[in-house]
Amino acid sequence: MAGRGGRGAAPGVLLGSPGVCRKGVQRKGPCERRRLKAKVSEQLSQDLLRLLREEIHADVTFSIGCTLFRAHKAVLLARVPDFYFHTVGETSSNLTDHEPVTVENVEASEFRTFLQIVYSSNRNIKNYEEEILRKKIAESGIAQKKLDSSFPKCEQSSDCSFQKQEIPEAISDRDDNLISNDTYDLEPASELGEDLLKLYVKPCCPDIDIFVDGKHFKAHRAILSTRSSYFAAMLCGCWAESSQECVTLHGINHVEMNVMMHFIYGGTLDFPDKANVGQILNMADMYGLEGLKEVAIYILRRDYCNFFQKPVPRTLVSTLECLIIAHSVGVESLFADCMKWIVKHFARFWSERSFANIPADIQKSCLSMLIQSLVSIT
């Protein structure tokens, strides 16, 4: 997917288009992708669970007896909209931000487990939602009826219900000041990622507006803070932006920002074709998104290096480009893998004109490693 448009991390260096040997990808690709998906999925789950435990930017409180639980409206709407409208949604207009919402007929321990599942489960949690609603409805004497997920939308409130794949008019191409949904068909890491991604695709209860490259991105302080150390410092610390409703980011374009937001919310595993992988790798490092760095490295290994399978003419050029990107961003493991593969197939690379175009210091590193390998053989 990514890397076939503008790419690279070294100014003025563009060696060619990455080539992919499909047989190599078929052998190693699925295993690498499963590993990446599991890692990104687990990270997303742990981040959201930490969001719940630390009550970062929590905006709704539930009361069960003497026990209080702080949570986030946006997460509840994304994952358990029926529960939200049976509790918060029906009374939110009469509540202050910190006035507790009473949840009857549910034990505190049961509700704590329910919230933990809502925030961290990587699977569909509809059954858990129906179970707690069924108990609440039945034991409170309300007439039993089939639970329906298509609740009326709250037209007079900032709260809203939404369904999967629903794209709001607010972010359509008709408004040039808002980032458009570029129909990125990017795979979320899990069901949790798919649900949370709806909060970005269809902004629901946003509490911050980020201005980037002439575009506006509506987002949620809680999600940004728990997923990115940069945003945590900006929105939770002593920065001036912590009290602002609109902030401006520099040194990043709207395509890269869109990729970052897709990852923050959904743990997406690919980049769109026009994304600059090298720039995104730099951006991920700056914003403290280790998982996004892992995705970028995976894409470089896949699209540029063919997972270091048997060399073909096009992968020779793109592996050199990957070498430059890894060197410029400081990804030592990827740089070392590229170097080893180049040295292993040095006879092919030395004859390539593109090898002469790479920076002199990298050429010297390749030659030094080649000499060391020859000495070790003898």
LOTI-408771 format. One record per residue (C-alpha): x, y, z; residue in one letter. Coordinates in steps of 0.1 Angstrom, whole numbers, plus 5000, padded with zeros to 4 digits. Last residue first. Example, Ala and Ser with C-alpha at 12.3 -4.5 7.8 and 13.67 -1.06 7.14 Angstrom:
2
513749895071S/512349555078A/
END
This chain:
378
539348355058T/535548385062I/535948645090S/538148855068V/535548855040L/532848955064S/534949235079Q/535749365044I/532049365035L/531249555067M/533849815059S/532549855023L/528949895035C/530050155061S/532050335035K/529050355012Q/526950495041I/529550765047D/529550855010A/525850915008P/523950704983I/524250784946N/526950534937A/524750254948F/522050374924S/524350294895R/524049924904E/527149704898S/528149714934W/524749604944F/524649274926R/528149164937A/527349284972F/524549034977H/525448935013K/526849285019V/523549435009I/521549195031W/523749265061K/523549635055M/519749635052C/519449435084D/521749665103A/519749975091F/516549815102L/517949745137S/519550085140E/516450295132V/518250625134G/515950835113V/518650925087S/520150575087H/516850395084A/515750615056I/519150575038I/518950195041L/515350195029C/516550374998E/519250114992L/516549844997T/514450024970S/517250004944V/518049634949L/514349554953T/513749654917R/516349424902P/515349114922V/517048994954P/516048674972K/514148755003Q/515049045026F/511449095038F/510649235003N/513049515011C/511149825001Y/507449725004D/507749465032R/510649585053R/509649945048L/506049865057I/507149675088Y/509349965098I/506450205094A/504149985115V/506749955143E/507150325143K/503450365146L/503550135176G/506250345193E/504150665190L/506050915211G/505051215190Y/508651295177M/509450925169D/506150875151A/506851195131M/510251075120N/508750735109L/505950925092I/508451135073Q/510250815061G/507050645051V/505850935030N/502150865025A/500650874990K/499850504989D/497850515021P/499650365052F/499050025067D/498449855101L/495850075117T/495950105155G/492450245153G/492450575173Y/496050665174I/496750495141F/494150675121H/495150995138M/498850945127M/497750865091V/495651175090N/498451385104M/500751255077E/498251345050V/497651685066H/501251795066N/503651805096I/506252055107G/503752265126H/500852175149L/498152425158T/495852405188V/492152465193C/490252435225E/493052575246Q/493652495283S/496452235278S/497752435248E/499652675271A/501852385282W/501852305319C/500851935316G/497851735305C/497351855269L/500851915257M/502651655278A/500151385270A/500051495234F/503851425231Y/503551105251S/500950975226S/498250715231R/496850815265T/496951185258S/495451165223L/492550945234I/491751165265A/492051485246R/489551375220H/489751485183A/488551715156K/491151765129F/491052095110H/492952145078K/495252425065G/498452235071D/497452125106V/494852275129F/493852055158I/490352095174D/489851965209I/486851835229D/485251605204P/481951445216C/481651235184C/483751305153P/482751055127K/485950915112V/487750995145Y/485350845170L/484650575144K/488350465148L/487550375184L/485250095173D/487649955147E/490549975171G/488649785198L/487649525172E/491349485165S/494449625148A/492449835124P/492949765087E/493350075065L/490950135036D/491650505035Y/488550665021T/490351005022D/488051115049N/488351485044S/490151715069I/487952015076L/488652355061N/487952245026D/484352165034D/482551975006R/485151695008D/483151545037S/484151585073I/480951735086A/478851535063E/479451235085P/480750905073I/479050595087E/481250285083Q/480050145117K/477050305133Q/476650625152F/475050775183S/475551135192C/476451355221D/476951725215S/473251765222S/470251895204Q/470151635176E/470751345199C/470451065174K/467550815179P/468750475191F/469650215165S/471249955188S/467949795197D/467649575227L/464549355225K/462049435251K/461449365288Q/459149605304A/460949805331I/460849655365G/464249765376S/465449405377E/464649335340A/466049655325I/469349655345K/469849285341K/469149305303R/471449605300L/474349425317I/473949125294E/473349325263E/476549515268E/478549195275Y/477049035244N/477949335222K/481649315233I/483149245199N/486849155205R/489949335215N/488749395250S/490449685267S/488149975274Y/484749805274V/486149495291I/487549705319Q/484249895322L/482349565326F/484749435352T/484249755372R/480449715368F/480549355381E/482649465411S/480249745419A/477249515417E/474549605392V/470849665399N/471050045397E/473550265379V/473450625393T/475050885371V/477351105392P/477451485390E/480851575376H/479951745343D/476651875356T/473651665349L/470151745337N/470951725299S/472851405305S/469751215318T/468750995289E/472150965273G/474050885305V/472150565314T/470050385287H/471750595261F/475250495271Y/474350125275F/473050115240D/476050295227P/478550045241V/481850065222R/481950405205A/479550575227L/481250445258L/484650565245V/483250905237A/481550955271K/484750875291H/484850715325A/485050785362R/483650515386F/482350595420L/481550355448T/479250445476C/476350255462G/477050235425I/477750575411S/478950655376F/480950965366T/481351115332V/484051345317D/487351165323A/490351365310H/492751095322I/490950865347E/494250695356E/492550345355R/490350415325L/493150565303L/495450295315R/492950035301L/492950235268L/496750225265D/496849855274Q/494349775247S/496049985221L/499349825229Q/497949475227E/496449545193S/499749695180V/501649385191K/499149135179A/498849305145K/502649325141L/503148955148R/500248865125R/501749085098R/505148935100E/503648585098C/501548675068P/504448835049G/507048565052K/506148315025R/503548515005Q/505748825006V/508648634991G/506448484964K/505048834957R/508448994950C/507849354959V/509649654943G/510049984960P/510150274935S/513350464930G/516450624945L/515050944958L/517651154977V/517351524978G/516451545014P/516951205032A/513751055046A/512250875017G/508850855000R/506451024977G/504150774962G/504750394962R/505650384998G/502350275012A/500050005000M/
END
